[in-house]
Amino acid sequence: MLVAAACWGMSGVFVKMVSSSCEISAIALAFWRDTVTFVIFLAYGFITAPRKLMLEKQYLPGMIGMGISLGLFHTFYNLGILINGVAVTTIQQASMPAIVSVVAWYFWKEHLGRGKICAIFLTFAGTVLTVDFSSFGGTGREWHSLIPGLSVPVFYAAWNLFGKKNRGHYDTHIVLTFAFGFAALMLLFVQPFTTQPFPLKPDTLLWFAGLIGVSTVIAFLLYTFGLGRIPASMATILAMSEIVFAGACGYFFLGEAMSLLQLSGSALVIIGVLYLFRTG
């Protein structure tokens, strides 16, 4: 679980390095990441369990919803990395459990006690503070920073909600295969209208291979392996160590540093999420 978190923590660095080595839009990078990952998982599925790669009609809407949310999550994640930085975007992503709790309360009438409400408030307040409005000088750029900052945990939450429903009927590998496939299909239609990286340079290929191999395929497989052997609650808390790894990678490889206001917001997010798990 910790190695998976470390692999995810490196994804922001790979996104930044790909973007700096070639001209590519956030949505194009999301498309190629999801497409290549889909091909890898599909090939693995054909080799290991081809009969399981059959999607029943009644589960199609859930898989499509999972794919759309995954594609949008990766798009806004890339935007967040480019605008807000690796550590800040990872912290904003960590507020996902608070959004899931609100959705569960609204749609499924799950109980929200005072503890959960307090934890949700702390998490959302911390997410906003990580944007660090004071650094923009009233130019209006803060809203360009806030939009991906809020969109990342929203679509990450949607991905988890759809995934929770689908995992009850299919193996995790099969769910991931269809999710990445529908994500790539959804993003395909806008590719003619956005900046593509071709022809690819050798260093671009190297960083892209790291994004796919290390931060996507290996990370998901390790997380799935660990999830089958320890309780889900413990797995989720261990996965939060991604914040530490992302912050360290951003600092040592990209020279990123957070302001005092952003560090305060980060602390609120971490405290809120941990308290949310405790009260849940």
C-alpha angles and dihedrals in degrees: 000000000000093000089050089052090050090051091051090046089059094053093086091055091051091049091051093047093048091050093048094048096052144008107267133143124234091246093049091051090050090050095051092044092053094041097051092043090051091052091050094049091044092052090048090050093051090051099045107027115000093166091062092060090086117109117208115224096239092059095048096094092052092050092048090050090051092050094048093049091047092051092049091045092055091046094052091039089058090047090049092051092051095045107030103022135242102288096043094048091049091051092048089050089054091066088075096104090060091056091048090053092052092048092048090051094048100042104025100028094236112173119263111196127187091270094056093044090052091048092049091049092050091048096050093043090052092049091056093046092054088067088068100213092192092072095063100061096220094297095132093246090114090077091056086054096044096051096063089036091062097033094057096063092037095057091037087056091048090051091052094046093051090042093053090055095046097045089066090068105030139038114266092247092054091048091051092049094055093039094055090042094055090042090056092045092051093050093044095079095062097045096094088060100050138067114278126198099230131167090041120222121220093247091049090053090050094053092042090052088054091050092051102034102036106024099035117022100030093038094052094044092050092046091050091048092051094043090061092056107041133041116280092237092056091045091054093050092047089050088060087072083081085084091062094045092046092049092049093047092048092050100044100036103031103023093237119162130181125227123240090259091052092048089052090051090048091054091051092051093050094045091046095050094045091048089048090057091047094052092042 
